[in-house]
Amino acid sequence: MDVTLEGKVAIITGGSRGIGQGIAEEFLRSGARAVVVTTRRQENADAACEAIKQSVGADTAARLQAVVARADSADDAHTTVAAVVAEHGSCDILVNNAGTNPAPGHMGEVELAAVDKTWAVNQRGPLAWAQAAWQGWMKEHGGVIINTASVGGLMPGPYIGAYNVSKAALIHLTRQMALDMAPTVRVNAVAPAVVKTRLSEMLWSTNEQAAIDQHPLKRLGTPGDVANAVTFLASDRASWITGITMPIDGGVSGCGGGG
């Protein structure tokens, strides 16, 4: 099956490393006309561009751009979308990939200020960016929004409860936006389990084999595993799919723990 994003312009929040970087690379390989990744700091933006170009090829330079914008800032979202439309002529795809988890711990004891930050980035942020994309381009021209949720939003788990709750909210937000923005905009989500990235390091770094054993397919995920699914959902091959959350989890949600 030929999956192509030929001619499409995409914004990926939190695209400077990990899953976001993997999505950017796959979008470029799939022919996207322009891929804009956001990050919080200029040095991260510069490093992301260099890493992506090395992975995909120097000829991607003209199609890749990294901008400094906060995932929890509605002002940054509107400014970025407006700039992308002005420079590239459209905003066809938005991937709400940015996430944070500064509030690990028992829900009865977790620090509420850290919970507020987690939910601001993981719940409110995707809505702000979706509104910017909707108002700035997609309402009139159509488009695709994809949210990076988590298998933790599908089932409870220890230690990262505030994060899991934020992802559960994002999954429901995905369904609600899919209803509200149809038929011109499709909205879907992916729900990874443990992908070997810096954000998830606390879940695998101390005992990687134990983390692997929790997955029936007996390996941790890679950014490429998630990127492949996101690229399919962003493409016209998924033109009759909206409002769903696709687990990319090595069998965790479908089969239960690998034990």
QUIHUUR-V777535 format. One record per pair of residues at least 12 apart in sequence whose ideal C-beta (glycine too) atoms are under 7 Angstrom apart, sorted by sequence separation. I is the first residue (numbers start at 1). J is the second residue. If there is no record, write none. Layout:
i=I j=J
i=I j=J
This chain:
i=12 j=24
i=52 j=64
i=102 j=114
i=103 j=115
i=133 j=145
i=152 j=164
i=24 j=37
i=67 j=80
i=174 j=187
i=233 j=246
i=150 j=164
i=153 j=167
i=174 j=188
i=49 j=64
i=102 j=117
i=103 j=118
i=130 j=145
i=152 j=167
i=153 j=168
i=174 j=189
i=102 j=118
i=204 j=220
i=10 j=27
i=20 j=37
i=49 j=66
i=100 j=117
i=101 j=118
i=150 j=167
i=153 j=170
i=194 j=211
i=229 j=246
i=48 j=66
i=100 j=118
i=149 j=167
i=153 j=171
i=171 j=189
i=170 j=189
i=229 j=248
i=16 j=37
i=45 j=66
i=100 j=121
i=126 j=147
i=149 j=170
i=5 j=27
i=10 j=32
i=15 j=37
i=45 j=67
i=99 j=121
i=100 j=122
i=149 j=171
i=193 j=215
i=226 j=248
i=12 j=35
i=15 j=38
i=16 j=39
i=45 j=68
i=98 j=121
i=99 j=122
i=147 j=170
i=225 j=248
i=8 j=32
i=9 j=33
i=14 j=38
i=15 j=39
i=196 j=220
i=5 j=30
i=6 j=31
i=8 j=33
i=9 j=34
i=10 j=35
i=11 j=36
i=12 j=37
i=13 j=38
i=195 j=220
i=196 j=221
i=4 j=30
i=5 j=31
i=7 j=33
i=10 j=36
i=42 j=68
i=194 j=220
i=195 j=221
i=196 j=222
i=197 j=223
i=3 j=30
i=4 j=31
i=5 j=32
i=11 j=38
i=21 j=48
i=25 j=52
i=29 j=56
i=39 j=66
i=41 j=68
i=71 j=98
i=98 j=125
i=147 j=174
i=194 j=221
i=195 j=222
i=221 j=248
i=16 j=44
i=24 j=52
i=28 j=56
i=35 j=63
i=40 j=68
i=193 j=221
i=195 j=223
i=16 j=45
i=34 j=63
i=35 j=64
i=36 j=65
i=37 j=66
i=38 j=67
i=39 j=68
i=192 j=221
i=221 j=250
i=21 j=51
i=25 j=55
i=33 j=63
i=40 j=70
i=96 j=126
i=16 j=47
i=17 j=48
i=21 j=52
i=25 j=56
i=32 j=63
i=34 j=65
i=36 j=67
i=38 j=69
i=195 j=226
i=219 j=250
i=16 j=48
i=28 j=60
i=145 j=177
i=15 j=48
i=96 j=129
i=217 j=250
i=96 j=130
i=192 j=226
i=216 j=250
i=217 j=251
i=28 j=63
i=94 j=129
i=215 j=250
i=216 j=251
i=28 j=64
i=94 j=130
i=190 j=226
i=215 j=251
i=154 j=191
i=215 j=252
i=153 j=191
i=214 j=252
i=94 j=133
i=190 j=229
i=216 j=255
i=145 j=185
i=149 j=189
i=151 j=191
i=190 j=230
i=218 j=258
i=144 j=185
i=149 j=190
i=150 j=191
i=151 j=192
i=38 j=80
i=91 j=133
i=142 j=184
i=143 j=185
i=144 j=186
i=145 j=187
i=146 j=188
i=147 j=189
i=148 j=190
i=149 j=191
i=150 j=192
i=151 j=193
i=216 j=258
i=123 j=166
i=142 j=185
i=146 j=189
i=214 j=257
i=215 j=258
i=118 j=162
i=122 j=166
i=126 j=170
i=146 j=190
i=214 j=258
i=91 j=136
i=118 j=163
i=122 j=167
i=139 j=184
i=188 j=233
i=213 j=258
i=91 j=137
i=123 j=169
i=127 j=173
i=138 j=184
i=213 j=259
i=90 j=137
i=91 j=138
i=115 j=162
i=119 j=166
i=123 j=170
i=126 j=173
i=130 j=177
i=134 j=181
i=138 j=185
i=36 j=84
i=72 j=120
i=118 j=166
i=122 j=170
i=72 j=121
i=96 j=145
i=99 j=148
i=16 j=66
i=71 j=121
i=93 j=143
i=123 j=173
i=77 j=128
i=81 j=132
i=85 j=136
i=90 j=141
i=92 j=143
i=93 j=144
i=94 j=145
i=95 j=146
i=96 j=147
i=97 j=148
i=134 j=185
i=72 j=124
i=77 j=129
i=81 j=133
i=85 j=137
i=91 j=143
i=92 j=144
i=96 j=148
i=110 j=162
i=72 j=125
i=188 j=241
i=34 j=88
i=71 j=125
i=74 j=128
i=78 j=132
i=82 j=136
i=105 j=159
i=107 j=161
i=188 j=242
i=191 j=245
i=33 j=88
i=77 j=132
i=81 j=136
i=104 j=159
i=107 j=162
i=186 j=241
i=187 j=242
i=188 j=243
i=191 j=246
i=81 j=137
i=104 j=160
i=186 j=242
i=187 j=243
i=188 j=244
i=189 j=245
i=190 j=246
i=191 j=247
i=192 j=248
i=193 j=249
i=14 j=71
i=191 j=248
i=192 j=249
i=193 j=250
i=13 j=71
i=78 j=136
i=188 j=246
i=190 j=248
i=191 j=249
i=101 j=160
i=103 j=162
i=193 j=252
i=182 j=242
i=101 j=163
i=178 j=242
i=179 j=243
i=178 j=243
i=175 j=243
i=11 j=80
i=174 j=243
i=11 j=81
i=174 j=245
i=23 j=95
i=11 j=84
i=23 j=97
i=171 j=245
i=9 j=84
i=20 j=97
i=19 j=97
i=9 j=88
i=11 j=91
i=9 j=90
i=9 j=91
i=10 j=92
i=13 j=95
i=15 j=97
i=9 j=92
i=10 j=93
i=11 j=94
i=12 j=95
i=13 j=96
i=14 j=97
i=8 j=92
i=13 j=97
i=14 j=98
i=146 j=230
i=8 j=93
i=10 j=95
i=12 j=97
i=13 j=98
i=14 j=99
i=146 j=233
i=146 j=234
i=144 j=234
i=154 j=247
i=149 j=245
i=151 j=247
i=101 j=199
i=104 j=202
i=151 j=249
i=155 j=253
i=154 j=253
i=99 j=199
i=151 j=252
i=151 j=253
i=13 j=129
i=19 j=148
i=95 j=230
i=93 j=234
i=19 j=195
i=19 j=197
i=18 j=197
i=18 j=198
i=17 j=198
i=18 j=199
i=22 j=223
i=26 j=227
i=30 j=231
i=21 j=223
i=22 j=224
i=25 j=227
i=26 j=228
i=19 j=223
i=22 j=226
i=23 j=227
i=27 j=231
i=18 j=223
i=22 j=227
i=26 j=231
i=19 j=226
i=23 j=230
i=5 j=231
i=3 j=231
i=3 j=232
i=5 j=234
i=5 j=235
i=4 j=235
i=3 j=235
i=3 j=237
i=1 j=237
